[in-house]
Amino acid sequence: MRLVEALCELFLPAACASCRRAHALGGGLCGECALELGAGGPLALATTRAPGTPPVVVAGAYEGSLAEALNEYKERGRRELAPVLAALLDRALGVLAEEAPGAVLVPIPPTRAARRARGFDHVAALCAPLGRTHRCLIARPRPDSVGLTAAQRRRAARSSLAAVPRRAAPLAASGRPAILVDDIVTTGATLSAAAAALSRAGVTVAAAAAVAAVP
């Protein structure tokens, strides 16, 4: 980080990650946006186009204040937003509790390059306070999905995710189902590929949950 940017962060109050007008409070949001995001909207079943995608419950649409907060968290390292985003994710997971009792959360991993650029595993960080997380997937390098067709996204996703045998084997042996977790769902191609990778490792994928879905 440049010296000027570091000094600005130290002495100037950060702007709200959502509206960017008011000053942020401790959680990265102004009071008004914190109330709006904290209240959440109606939970929904995401509409996906990729074959083999498990049912996906999301906390909201990827637009407006939620999209702004997710982008600030994921791309600009605003980790102080994790608690409010994790709470939204937990609401979506609550819908699946009765459908998949005893399920463990399997976060979709970033590639090494993405993790290095962001400095952290943003999806695993959202799962951490929710407990029962099992990180048994690994991401291989893949092209940026921006500009790809749905078919190209599916092909890229299929070759980019794999189950780590030594981590997946205990989960498969336990018989406990998995719930895949991601931050944003677009076509469902990544979730479909993750479900296929876990299935090949003997793990049953019951459903998936995400903070937001692209309308």
Secondary structure, 3 states (H helix, E strand, C coil): CCHHHHHHHHHCCCECCCCCCCECCCCCCCHHHHHHHHHCCCCEECCCCCCCCCCEEECCECCHHHHHHHHHHHHCCCHHHHHHHHHHHHHHHHHHCCCCCCCEEEECCCCHHHHHHHCCCHHHHHHHHHCCECCCEEECCCCCCCCCCHHHHHHHHHCCEEECHHHHHHHHHHCCCEEEEEEEECCCHHHHHHHHHHHHCCCCEEEEEEEEECC
